Amino acid sequence: IFLLLLTFSSAQELEQQDKTILLDVTPLAPEVAVGEHAQFLVRVTNLGEERDAFKISGDPYDVSPFSNFVQYVKVEPNQLKLDPFQSEDVVVSVKILEQAPANQGFTTDLKISSLSHVNVKNSVPLDIFVVAPKEVVQIAVNAPIEVRPGDALMFDVLFKNRLNLELVNHEVSVYSDLSGISESFIINFTPKQEFTRDFSFPISLNAAPGNYALNVKVYDGPDVKGSFVSAFSVLEKSALGEQASEKGGFFKSQTTLQRHNEGNIPLTQQITLRSNFFKNIFTTTEPEATTSHGDLVWEFSLEPGETYTAAVTRNYRPLFYGFLAIVIVVVLLYFYIERSVVIKKRIFMMKSSVAGVTDMKILLIVRNGSSFPLQGVTVMDVLPNIIHPTYEFGTLKPDHVQQGAKSKR
């Protein structure tokens, strides 16, 4: 009899509930990953004939520790004052436990009751489906925001298994759009495991300045189970390397000048080599240089990592060989002339008179110094007019005697 009366009373109460309070549920996020919030929009309508205040809350027996799914239920606002036939919306947020079973559905009740009338109350079921979370591995990266070329990008990554389940053969991938930053490895996560791993990647000296993304992802096959994206900047670096070398030889030298851009930004450079007009006559350059006040000048631009080489060759050998040829020709001519016909002139004082007249004997010695006969040799001697020849010749007589104004030939 008691049970029958209780059932009859509940039926009457339900009939009164349906006529007094109307609840209309609109799911906002009925599918939710573990550790996340399921959300619903619930419209409450007062069907009573008088103004009333209502309290909205979750079922206390549908939350932890009585439930394996729900950690708590939050309603905003959790109290309403409604005039007859007035409606108001409330947002219901259901927090799912991080250890809740995945890929399962459950139902929890939302309860509403009048603050003025004990028997005026109602409830509505909220259907929720817990799916496998898209990011069951929580990732936190502690990385610098700036790095200089030539240094190392060092950072640590915190990995945390958010599930109370073992994760087997998950691939961790660390990469960036900056070349040289890439690493992947396979790892197993125990339930709720949390660990930190350090990473270090050298930054190239010629890495272009700018902003780059740093990605850390965890994969279970093709599915992403955790991801983190941050950014860092490569700073500008201006550095120039210089090198000069010189090789010398016989009246020839080669000088090599090099400039190397060791930074990560383009540079405009100029090389000046001291010189003069005379040196430039015997100088060749590669690439061709311009001249400024006799100096050799190269102007060029260097991209990061690029090297510019200027070669200067000074060759004095043609000058030496030309001078040597002239000397040889002069020597040969000298020897040829000297050895072909040799003439020696000797004067002997014979006697002098009181009147100041002196008798002299003049000898012309002509010798063939070559190894072959000479034909048509002409010997000419010039005597001043103060000398009067006797025209007595001991050997050969001259073919001609010519009288000039001041001398005889």
C-alpha positions as CSV (number, residue, x, y, z in Angstrom):
1,I,0.0,0.0,0.0
2,F,2.9,2.4,0.8
3,L,4.5,1.8,-2.5
4,L,1.3,2.3,-4.3
5,L,0.7,5.6,-2.5
6,L,4.3,6.7,-3.2
7,T,3.9,5.9,-6.9
8,F,0.6,7.8,-7.0
9,S,2.2,10.8,-5.3
10,S,5.1,10.8,-7.7
11,A,2.8,10.6,-10.6
12,Q,0.8,13.6,-9.3
13,E,4.1,15.4,-8.7
14,L,5.3,14.7,-12.2
15,E,2.0,15.9,-13.6
16,Q,2.4,19.1,-11.6
17,Q,6.0,19.5,-12.7
18,D,5.2,19.2,-16.4
19,K,2.5,21.9,-16.0
20,T,4.7,24.3,-14.0
21,I,8.3,24.2,-15.4
22,L,9.3,23.6,-19.0
23,L,12.9,22.7,-19.8
24,D,14.1,22.8,-23.4
25,V,17.7,21.5,-24.0
26,T,19.9,22.5,-26.9
27,P,23.3,20.6,-27.0
28,L,26.3,22.9,-27.7
29,A,29.1,20.4,-27.3
30,P,27.6,17.0,-26.5
31,E,30.7,15.1,-27.6
32,V,33.7,15.9,-25.5
33,A,37.2,14.5,-24.9
34,V,38.3,13.4,-21.5
35,G,39.3,16.3,-19.2
36,E,37.2,18.7,-21.3
37,H,33.7,20.4,-20.8
38,A,30.4,19.4,-22.4
39,Q,28.1,22.3,-22.8
40,F,24.3,22.7,-23.2
41,L,22.0,25.6,-23.5
42,V,18.8,25.0,-21.4
43,R,15.7,27.3,-21.8
44,V,13.6,27.4,-18.6
45,T,10.0,28.5,-18.9
46,N,7.7,29.3,-16.0
47,L,4.3,27.9,-16.8
48,G,2.9,28.8,-13.4
49,E,0.4,31.5,-12.7
50,E,2.6,33.5,-10.4
51,R,6.2,34.8,-10.3
52,D,8.6,32.3,-8.8
53,A,12.3,31.8,-8.2
54,F,14.0,28.6,-9.4
55,K,17.3,26.8,-8.6
56,I,19.1,24.8,-11.3
57,S,21.8,22.3,-10.5
58,G,23.2,19.0,-11.5
59,D,22.3,15.7,-9.9
60,P,24.7,15.3,-6.9
61,Y,24.6,11.6,-7.4
62,D,25.9,11.9,-11.0
63,V,29.2,13.5,-10.1
64,S,32.5,12.0,-8.8
65,P,32.9,9.9,-6.7
66,F,29.5,8.4,-7.6
67,S,30.2,8.8,-11.3
68,N,33.1,7.6,-13.5
69,F,32.4,10.4,-16.0
70,V,31.5,13.7,-14.4
71,Q,33.8,15.8,-12.2
72,Y,31.3,18.6,-11.6
73,V,28.3,20.4,-13.2
74,K,28.3,24.2,-13.5
75,V,25.2,26.2,-14.3
76,E,25.3,29.9,-15.1
77,P,23.2,31.4,-13.7
78,N,22.2,28.8,-11.2
79,Q,19.1,30.8,-10.0
80,L,16.3,32.4,-12.0
81,K,13.3,34.6,-11.2
82,L,10.6,34.2,-13.8
83,D,7.2,35.8,-14.2
84,P,4.4,33.7,-15.5
85,F,5.2,32.3,-18.9
86,Q,8.6,34.0,-18.9
87,S,11.6,32.1,-20.3
88,E,15.3,32.5,-19.6
89,D,18.4,30.6,-20.9
90,V,21.1,29.1,-18.7
91,V,24.4,27.5,-19.8
92,V,25.2,24.1,-18.4
93,S,28.9,23.0,-18.4
94,V,29.7,19.4,-17.5
95,K,33.4,18.8,-16.7
96,I,34.5,15.3,-17.7
97,L,37.0,13.4,-15.5
98,E,40.5,13.0,-17.1
99,Q,40.3,9.3,-16.3
100,A,36.8,8.9,-17.8
101,P,36.5,6.0,-20.2
102,A,36.8,7.1,-23.8
103,N,34.4,6.3,-26.7
104,Q,31.4,5.8,-24.3
105,G,28.2,7.6,-23.8
106,F,26.4,8.4,-20.5
107,T,23.5,10.5,-19.2
108,T,23.4,12.9,-16.3
109,D,20.3,14.7,-15.1
110,L,19.9,18.5,-14.7
111,K,17.5,19.4,-11.9
112,I,15.4,22.5,-11.3
113,S,13.2,23.3,-8.3
114,S,11.2,26.1,-7.1
115,L,12.5,28.0,-4.1
116,S,8.9,28.8,-3.0
117,H,7.1,25.6,-3.6
118,V,8.8,22.3,-2.5
119,N,6.8,20.2,-4.8
120,V,7.4,22.3,-7.9
121,K,10.5,20.7,-9.5
122,N,11.6,19.0,-12.7
123,S,14.6,17.4,-14.4
124,V,15.9,16.8,-17.8
125,P,18.5,14.3,-19.0
126,L,21.8,15.5,-20.6
127,D,23.2,12.9,-23.0
128,I,27.0,13.1,-23.4
129,F,29.4,11.0,-25.4
130,V,33.0,10.9,-24.4
131,V,35.3,10.5,-27.3
132,A,39.1,9.8,-27.5
133,P,40.8,13.2,-27.0
134,K,42.5,14.7,-29.9
135,E,45.4,15.7,-27.7
136,V,45.8,13.2,-24.9
137,V,49.4,14.2,-24.5
138,Q,49.9,17.6,-23.0
139,I,52.9,19.4,-24.3
140,A,54.7,22.5,-22.9
141,V,57.8,24.0,-24.5
142,N,60.2,26.2,-22.7
143,A,62.2,27.8,-25.6
144,P,64.1,31.1,-26.1
145,I,62.4,33.7,-28.3
146,E,65.7,34.8,-29.9
147,V,68.8,33.0,-31.0
148,R,72.0,34.2,-32.7
149,P,73.5,32.6,-35.8
150,G,76.3,30.2,-34.8
151,D,74.7,29.5,-31.4
152,A,72.5,26.6,-30.5
153,L,68.7,26.7,-30.0
154,M,68.3,24.9,-26.7
155,F,64.9,24.2,-25.1
156,D,63.1,21.6,-23.0
157,V,59.7,20.0,-23.6
158,L,57.3,18.7,-21.0
159,F,55.3,15.7,-22.1
160,K,52.3,14.6,-20.0
161,N,50.0,11.7,-20.6
162,R,46.6,13.1,-19.6
163,L,44.9,9.7,-19.6
164,N,44.9,6.9,-17.1
165,L,45.8,4.6,-20.0
166,E,49.1,3.4,-21.5
167,L,50.1,4.9,-24.8
168,V,52.2,2.6,-26.9
169,N,54.5,3.4,-29.9
170,H,53.7,7.0,-30.1
171,E,56.0,9.1,-32.4
172,V,57.3,12.4,-31.1
173,S,58.3,14.8,-33.9
174,V,60.2,18.1,-33.3
175,Y,60.7,20.3,-36.4
176,S,60.8,23.8,-37.7
177,D,60.7,25.7,-41.0
178,L,64.3,26.6,-40.3
179,S,66.6,24.1,-41.9
180,G,68.6,21.8,-39.6
181,I,65.9,21.6,-36.8
182,S,64.3,18.2,-37.0
183,E,64.2,15.1,-34.8
184,S,61.8,12.3,-34.2
185,F,61.7,9.3,-31.9
186,I,59.3,6.6,-30.7
187,I,58.1,6.5,-27.1
188,N,55.7,4.7,-24.8
189,F,53.7,6.6,-22.1
190,T,52.6,5.0,-19.0
191,P,49.3,6.1,-17.4
192,K,49.6,9.7,-16.2
193,Q,53.3,9.7,-17.0
194,E,55.0,13.1,-17.1
195,F,58.6,13.8,-18.2
196,T,60.8,16.5,-19.6
197,R,63.3,16.1,-22.5
198,D,66.0,18.6,-23.5
199,F,66.8,19.5,-27.2
200,S,69.6,21.4,-28.8
201,F,70.0,22.3,-32.4
202,P,72.9,24.3,-33.8
203,I,71.9,27.4,-35.8
204,S,73.9,27.9,-39.1
205,L,76.1,31.0,-39.4
206,N,74.3,31.9,-42.6
207,A,70.7,31.2,-41.3
208,A,68.5,34.0,-42.7
209,P,67.2,36.4,-40.0
210,G,63.5,36.3,-39.3
211,N,60.8,34.5,-37.4
212,Y,60.5,30.7,-37.5
213,A,57.9,28.2,-36.1
214,L,58.9,25.5,-33.7
215,N,56.6,22.5,-33.7
216,V,56.3,19.6,-31.3
217,K,53.8,16.9,-32.1
218,V,52.9,13.4,-30.9
219,Y,51.4,10.9,-33.4
220,D,49.6,7.6,-32.9
221,G,49.9,6.5,-36.5
222,P,48.3,9.2,-38.6
223,D,46.4,10.7,-35.7
224,V,47.7,13.7,-33.8
225,K,47.6,13.0,-30.0
226,G,49.4,16.2,-28.9
227,S,50.8,19.3,-30.4
228,F,52.5,22.6,-29.5
229,V,53.5,25.4,-31.8
230,S,55.7,28.3,-30.7
231,A,58.0,30.8,-32.5
232,F,61.5,32.0,-32.2
233,S,63.6,34.7,-34.1
234,V,67.0,34.4,-35.7
235,L,68.8,37.7,-35.1
236,E,70.8,39.6,-37.7
237,K,74.6,39.0,-37.7
238,S,77.1,41.0,-39.7
239,A,80.5,39.3,-39.9
240,L,83.2,39.5,-42.5
241,G,86.2,37.2,-42.9
242,E,89.3,38.5,-44.8
243,Q,92.2,36.6,-46.1
244,A,95.2,37.5,-48.3
245,S,98.0,35.4,-49.8
246,E,100.9,36.1,-52.1
247,K,103.1,33.9,-54.2
248,G,106.3,35.2,-55.8
249,G,108.5,33.9,-58.6
250,F,111.1,35.1,-61.1
251,F,110.0,38.7,-61.8
252,K,106.4,37.6,-61.3
253,S,104.1,37.7,-58.3
254,Q,100.4,36.8,-57.7
255,T,98.3,38.2,-54.9
256,T,95.0,36.7,-53.9
257,L,92.5,38.7,-51.8
258,Q,89.4,37.1,-50.3
259,R,86.3,38.3,-48.5
260,H,83.8,35.9,-46.9
261,N,80.4,36.8,-45.6
262,E,80.2,35.0,-42.2
263,G,77.0,36.7,-41.2
264,N,73.4,36.1,-42.3
265,I,72.6,39.3,-44.1
266,P,73.9,40.6,-47.5
267,L,76.9,42.9,-47.4
268,T,78.3,45.5,-49.9
269,Q,82.1,45.6,-49.9
270,Q,85.0,47.3,-51.5
271,I,88.6,46.0,-51.8
272,T,91.4,48.6,-52.6
273,L,94.9,47.6,-53.4
274,R,97.6,50.2,-53.4
275,S,99.3,50.5,-56.9
276,N,100.5,53.1,-59.4
277,F,100.5,53.7,-63.2
278,F,103.8,51.9,-63.8
279,K,102.8,48.8,-61.9
280,N,99.4,48.7,-63.6
281,I,101.1,48.4,-67.0
282,F,102.4,45.0,-66.0
283,T,99.3,44.0,-63.9
284,T,96.4,41.8,-64.8
285,T,93.3,41.2,-62.5
286,E,90.6,38.6,-62.2
287,P,87.9,39.8,-62.1
288,E,88.8,43.0,-63.8
289,A,89.4,45.9,-61.4
290,T,88.7,49.6,-61.8
291,T,91.4,52.2,-61.0
292,S,91.2,55.2,-58.7
293,H,94.2,57.4,-58.5
294,G,96.3,54.5,-59.6
295,D,94.9,52.1,-57.0
296,L,93.1,48.9,-58.0
297,V,89.4,48.8,-56.7
298,W,86.8,46.0,-56.7
299,E,83.2,46.7,-55.6
300,F,80.8,43.8,-55.0
301,S,78.0,42.3,-52.9
302,L,78.1,39.2,-50.7
303,E,75.2,37.0,-49.9
304,P,75.4,35.0,-46.6
305,G,78.0,32.3,-46.9
306,E,79.4,33.7,-50.2
307,T,83.1,34.3,-50.9
308,Y,84.6,36.9,-53.2
309,T,88.1,36.3,-54.6
310,A,90.2,38.9,-56.4
311,A,93.5,37.8,-58.1
312,V,96.3,40.2,-59.0
313,T,99.2,39.1,-61.2
314,R,102.2,41.4,-61.8
315,N,104.5,40.1,-64.5
316,Y,107.8,42.0,-65.1
317,R,109.3,39.3,-67.2
318,P,108.5,40.9,-70.6
319,L,110.4,44.1,-69.3
320,F,113.3,42.0,-68.2
321,Y,113.4,39.9,-71.4
322,G,113.2,43.1,-73.5
323,F,116.0,44.7,-71.6
324,L,118.0,41.5,-71.8
325,A,117.4,41.3,-75.6
326,I,118.6,44.9,-76.0
327,V,121.7,44.2,-74.0
328,I,122.5,41.1,-76.0
329,V,122.0,43.0,-79.2
330,V,124.2,45.8,-78.1
331,V,126.9,43.3,-77.0
332,L,126.7,41.4,-80.2
333,L,126.9,44.6,-82.2
334,Y,129.8,45.8,-80.1
335,F,131.7,42.5,-80.6
336,Y,130.8,42.5,-84.3
337,I,132.0,46.0,-84.8
338,E,135.0,45.5,-82.5
339,R,136.1,42.3,-84.1
340,S,135.4,43.2,-87.7
341,V,137.8,46.1,-88.2
342,V,140.2,47.3,-85.5
343,I,141.8,50.7,-85.9
344,K,144.6,52.1,-83.7
345,K,146.2,55.5,-84.1
346,R,149.6,56.3,-82.8
347,I,151.6,59.5,-82.8
348,F,155.4,59.7,-82.4
349,M,157.3,62.9,-81.7
350,M,160.3,63.0,-84.1
351,K,161.9,66.3,-83.5
352,S,161.2,70.0,-82.7
353,S,162.9,73.1,-84.0
354,V,163.7,76.4,-82.3
355,A,161.0,78.0,-84.3
356,G,158.4,75.8,-82.7
357,V,158.0,73.4,-85.6
358,T,157.5,69.8,-84.6
359,D,157.9,66.8,-86.7
360,M,155.5,63.9,-85.9
361,K,155.0,60.5,-87.3
362,I,151.3,59.3,-87.3
363,L,150.6,55.7,-87.7
364,L,147.2,54.2,-88.5
365,I,147.1,50.5,-87.8
366,V,144.2,48.7,-89.4
367,R,143.5,45.1,-88.6
368,N,140.9,42.6,-89.8
369,G,139.5,41.1,-86.6
370,S,137.0,38.8,-88.3
371,S,137.4,35.3,-89.5
372,F,136.6,36.1,-93.1
373,P,138.1,38.5,-95.7
374,L,136.8,42.1,-95.9
375,Q,136.4,43.9,-99.1
376,G,136.0,47.6,-99.8
377,V,137.3,48.9,-96.5
378,T,137.6,52.6,-96.3
379,V,139.9,54.3,-93.7
380,M,139.5,58.0,-93.2
381,D,141.6,60.2,-90.9
382,V,141.0,63.9,-90.1
383,L,143.9,66.3,-89.4
384,P,143.6,69.9,-88.2
385,N,144.8,72.6,-90.5
386,I,147.7,73.4,-88.2
387,I,149.3,70.1,-89.3
388,H,150.9,70.1,-92.7
389,P,151.4,66.7,-94.1
390,T,154.7,66.0,-96.0
391,Y,152.8,63.7,-98.3
392,E,155.4,61.1,-97.8
393,F,153.8,57.8,-96.9
394,G,155.7,54.9,-95.7
395,T,153.1,52.3,-96.7
396,L,149.8,53.1,-98.3
397,K,149.0,56.4,-99.9
398,P,145.6,57.9,-99.4
399,D,143.3,57.8,-102.4
400,H,142.0,61.2,-101.8
401,V,143.0,64.3,-99.7
402,Q,140.2,66.7,-99.1
403,Q,140.9,70.2,-97.8
404,G,138.2,71.7,-95.5
405,A,137.9,75.0,-93.8
406,K,139.4,73.8,-90.6
407,S,140.8,70.3,-91.3
408,K,142.0,67.9,-93.9
409,R,140.6,64.4,-94.6
